[in-house]
Amino acid sequence: MLGMEFSDSRRKPHFLGKVITAVVLTALCIYILKQSPGFGGTSVFSRHDPGVTHVLVTGGAGYIGSHAALRLLKDSYRVTIVDNLSRGNMGAVKVLQELFPEPGRLQFIYADLGDAKAVNKIFAENAFDAVMHFAAVAYVGESTMEPLRYYHNITANTLTVLEAMAAHGVKTLIYSSTCATYGEPKKMPITEVTPQSPINPYGKAKKMAEDIILDFSKRSDMAVMILRYFNVIGSDPEGRLGEAPRPELREHGRISGACFDAALGVIPGLKVKGTDYPTADGTCIRDYIDVTDLVDAHVKALDKAEPKKVGIYNVGTGQGRSVKQFVEACKQATGAKIKVEYLSRRPGDYAEVYSDPAKINHELNWTARYTDLQESLSIAWRWQRSHPNGYGRS
Ligand SMILES: NC(=O)c1ccc[n+]([C@@H]2O[C@H](COP(=O)([O-])OP(=O)(O)OC[C@H]3O[C@@H](n4cnc5c(N)ncnc54)[C@H](O)[C@@H]3O)[C@@H](O)[C@H]2O)c1
């Protein structure tokens, strides 16, 4: 008897230990499940927390979207990135995840915005307060070769996002538009009331998306901000993020990409197309805006967005810079000997394009504070030089 009593009392702590382990393990499982984006209904991302603004950043693995996500996270927003990685980089998302590892700050969802069912599920499972819709294919040249892809990806997908927002009561939209929606205006600078007459499928698809948003907003209490960017350059001044388009997109690339490719020796040099434009030095004039200023405009737009109101803003410096000035700044910023070839005009290029940023200055108290052609290119060059293979390998 004594022996039995003795053995029973020894089993008790053993049994208790098992119960405690089971409880701890169960709690741990529940916690892990709650953190997982697929856990319908109870993830941190699925609830509205007082004082926390949860922003869906579509295209957040891309150039501008990743910089916007970084700024939002720095400003204590909760961020969900949705991207199909067709053009963006998981490496950019990983940088953000390493910078903001705390639960409930950042989640990444791999999804294609062309898949309405998937988009609807994302909205059903997450409590978004606002959407910054960056995701798009965004190369003018490519759009002339694959117009249907552009109308689908830009126009139809924006409709899908808007429908999901309406169905799930998400009340604020910040939309990425472009100066390409203006086409070739006769009068400079371009103001927000300059007539929009786009001349390529990219600009037309963006204008159609704008029109859909504007028509919808007439009958809804959604707060809408449409930002029309000019030519975006630069990267994170702290060197954490950069612009890393897919190599196969080089041929459609932007002027800053060409500058870095020439400096890295990936292409033999820069080709300046047209030296007889009616401008001071005969080359085309564009308005370059640093990505740090651009994302600042987004945060200010989000802050000032009001229900039932639409704000449309040009985001540029108002200062045109010629291609020759750009080439000089590129040479200075990279310190590279860059061969420059002067060629005849390229059809479809217009002489001068620059914005009038007065409206955004006054209404959003925004001004381009970081944009300086040479400095912006120097910062971007530092990232390019230390990441010759983009996010793939440093
Ligand atoms: N870069 C510029 O100079 C510039 C100028 C004016 C406007 N914009 C606009 O800014 C936005 C961002 O441009 P960016 O330069 O960062 O381009 P980007 O190609 O670097 O980023 C776009 C991102 O969207 C994602 N994406 C594309 N289609 C998608 C889909 N169907 N589903 C989910 N994700 C998808 C891509 O994978 C990529 O990560 C675009 O809307 C573009 O039209 C850019």
The ligand as an SDF file (V2000), in Angstrom:
LIG
                    3D

 44 48  0  0  0  0  0  0  0  0999 V2000
    8.5110   54.8730  -62.1370 N   0  0  0  0  0  0  0  0  0  0  0  0
    7.9920   55.9700  -62.6570 C   0  0  0  0  0  0  0  0  0  0  0  0
    8.7200   56.8570  -63.1650 O   0  0  0  0  0  0  0  0  0  0  0  0
    6.4820   56.1820  -62.6410 C   0  0  0  0  0  0  0  0  0  0  0  0
    5.9640   57.3780  -63.1620 C   0  0  0  0  0  0  0  0  0  0  0  0
    4.5900   57.5810  -63.1350 C   0  0  0  0  0  0  0  0  0  0  0  0
    3.7460   56.6350  -62.5690 C   0  0  0  0  0  0  0  0  0  0  0  0
    4.2630   55.4730  -62.0910 N   0  0  0  0  0  0  0  0  0  0  0  0
    3.3390   54.4810  -61.5180 C   0  0  0  0  0  0  0  0  0  0  0  0
    3.8110   54.0840  -60.2380 O   0  0  0  0  0  0  0  0  0  0  0  0
    3.4160   52.7450  -59.9610 C   0  0  0  0  0  0  0  0  0  0  0  0
    4.6300   51.9500  -59.5020 C   0  0  0  0  0  0  0  0  0  0  0  0
    5.6180   51.9780  -60.5230 O   0  0  0  0  0  0  0  0  0  0  0  0
    7.0800   51.3980  -60.3110 P   0  0  0  0  0  0  0  0  0  0  0  0
    8.0070   52.2450  -61.0830 O   0  0  0  0  0  0  0  0  0  0  0  0
    7.3290   51.1480  -58.8870 O   0  0  0  0  0  0  0  0  0  0  0  0
    6.9500   50.0090  -61.0900 O   0  0  0  0  0  0  0  0  0  0  0  0
    7.5180   48.5510  -60.6820 P   0  0  0  0  0  0  0  0  0  0  0  0
    7.4090   47.7050  -61.9030 O   0  0  0  0  0  0  0  0  0  0  0  0
    8.8350   48.6720  -60.0220 O   0  0  0  0  0  0  0  0  0  0  0  0
    6.4620   48.0690  -59.5890 O   0  0  0  0  0  0  0  0  0  0  0  0
    5.1690   47.5910  -59.9120 C   0  0  0  0  0  0  0  0  0  0  0  0
    4.8570   46.4100  -59.0090 C   0  0  0  0  0  0  0  0  0  0  0  0
    3.5390   45.9540  -59.2780 O   0  0  0  0  0  0  0  0  0  0  0  0
    3.5500   44.5350  -59.3140 C   0  0  0  0  0  0  0  0  0  0  0  0
    2.4500   44.0800  -60.1710 N   0  0  0  0  0  0  0  0  0  0  0  0
    2.2730   44.3310  -61.4860 C   0  0  0  0  0  0  0  0  0  0  0  0
    1.1470   43.7450  -61.9070 N   0  0  0  0  0  0  0  0  0  0  0  0
    0.6000   43.1110  -60.8420 C   0  0  0  0  0  0  0  0  0  0  0  0
   -0.5660   42.3270  -60.6560 C   0  0  0  0  0  0  0  0  0  0  0  0
   -1.3810   42.0380  -61.6530 N   0  0  0  0  0  0  0  0  0  0  0  0
   -0.8170   41.8390  -59.4200 N   0  0  0  0  0  0  0  0  0  0  0  0
    0.0090   42.0900  -58.3760 C   0  0  0  0  0  0  0  0  0  0  0  0
    1.1280   42.8280  -58.5020 N   0  0  0  0  0  0  0  0  0  0  0  0
    1.4140   43.3300  -59.7180 C   0  0  0  0  0  0  0  0  0  0  0  0
    4.9180   44.1720  -59.8640 C   0  0  0  0  0  0  0  0  0  0  0  0
    5.3350   42.8530  -59.5750 O   0  0  0  0  0  0  0  0  0  0  0  0
    5.8000   45.2300  -59.2170 C   0  0  0  0  0  0  0  0  0  0  0  0
    6.2810   44.7810  -57.9680 O   0  0  0  0  0  0  0  0  0  0  0  0
    2.7870   52.2210  -61.2550 C   0  0  0  0  0  0  0  0  0  0  0  0
    1.3880   52.2990  -61.1100 O   0  0  0  0  0  0  0  0  0  0  0  0
    3.2700   53.1990  -62.3120 C   0  0  0  0  0  0  0  0  0  0  0  0
    2.3750   53.2950  -63.3840 O   0  0  0  0  0  0  0  0  0  0  0  0
    5.6200   55.2140  -62.1170 C   0  0  0  0  0  0  0  0  0  0  0  0
  1  2  1  0
  2  3  2  0
  2  4  1  0
  4  5  1  0
  4 44  2  0
  5  6  2  0
  6  7  1  0
  7  8  2  0
  8  9  1  0
  8 44  1  0
  9 10  1  0
  9 42  1  0
 10 11  1  0
 11 12  1  0
 11 40  1  0
 12 13  1  0
 13 14  1  0
 14 15  2  0
 14 16  1  0
 14 17  1  0
 17 18  1  0
 18 19  2  0
 18 20  1  0
 18 21  1  0
 21 22  1  0
 22 23  1  0
 23 24  1  0
 23 38  1  0
 24 25  1  0
 25 26  1  0
 25 36  1  0
 26 27  1  0
 26 35  1  0
 27 28  2  0
 28 29  1  0
 29 30  1  0
 29 35  2  0
 30 31  1  0
 30 32  2  0
 32 33  1  0
 33 34  2  0
 34 35  1  0
 36 37  1  0
 36 38  1  0
 38 39  1  0
 40 41  1  0
 40 42  1  0
 42 43  1  0
M  CHG  2   8   1  16  -1
M  END
$$$$
